[in-house]
Structures are given as C-alpha cells and as structure tokens.
C-alpha cells in the first residue's frame, strides 16, 4: 500500500513530507544541507533559538523551535 492510499491526514502528511524532500534536494543538494540553510536563514531573520533537522517541519530529533522565535515569526 502506498501512502496515497492511507486514510486522511496521515496520507496527506506523508505526501507533503515527500514533496518537501524533493524541493530540499533540488535547492540544497540533500535534505540535511537544506535544513542547515533553513537554520542559517532563521538566524538572519532573528530567530536565535530555532534549529531545523528536516525540510518538512515534522518532528525530528535535531529540530527545535522556541516560543520566542515563533512569536517573532
């Protein structure tokens, strides 16, 4: 069974994750390099306590976003 056959939001989330990985690889070479670029850009716009571990925004062991940074965003 492919993710497109999964019910509701689970299938949607997996599809979005796949799409974000494709974009990340096109722009950054790899998803991890793109995540580093996201973190660098976050610093440029004043988000000092956020680190990105993936391109999708889904939970990842290396990702963290502070409430203070969310308010700034």
BELHUJO-V803510 format. One record per residue. N is the residue number from 1. OMEGA is omega in degrees with one decimal (NA if undefined). Layout:
<<N/OMEGA> <N/OMEGA>>
This chain:
<<1/176.2> <2/-177.7> <3/-178.3> <4/178.0> <5/-179.8> <6/-176.5> <7/167.8> <8/-169.3> <9/178.2> <10/177.5> <11/177.7> <12/-179.2> <13/179.8> <14/176.4> <15/178.1> <16/178.9> <17/179.2> <18/179.4> <19/-179.5> <20/177.6> <21/178.5> <22/178.6> <23/-179.5> <24/-179.8> <25/178.5> <26/-176.4> <27/-174.0> <28/-177.9> <29/174.0> <30/179.1> <31/-179.1> <32/176.0> <33/178.1> <34/177.6> <35/176.1> <36/176.8> <37/177.0> <38/179.2> <39/177.5> <40/179.9> <41/176.9> <42/178.2> <43/-178.9> <44/-178.0> <45/172.4> <46/177.0> <47/-169.6> <48/-176.1> <49/179.8> <50/178.4> <51/-178.7> <52/-179.7> <53/177.8> <54/-176.7> <55/-171.4> <56/-173.2> <57/175.5> <58/-178.0> <59/179.8> <60/-177.5> <61/-178.1> <62/-176.6> <63/170.6> <64/177.7> <65/-179.6> <66/176.1> <67/179.3> <68/178.4> <69/177.1> <70/178.3> <71/178.3> <72/-177.7> <73/NA>>
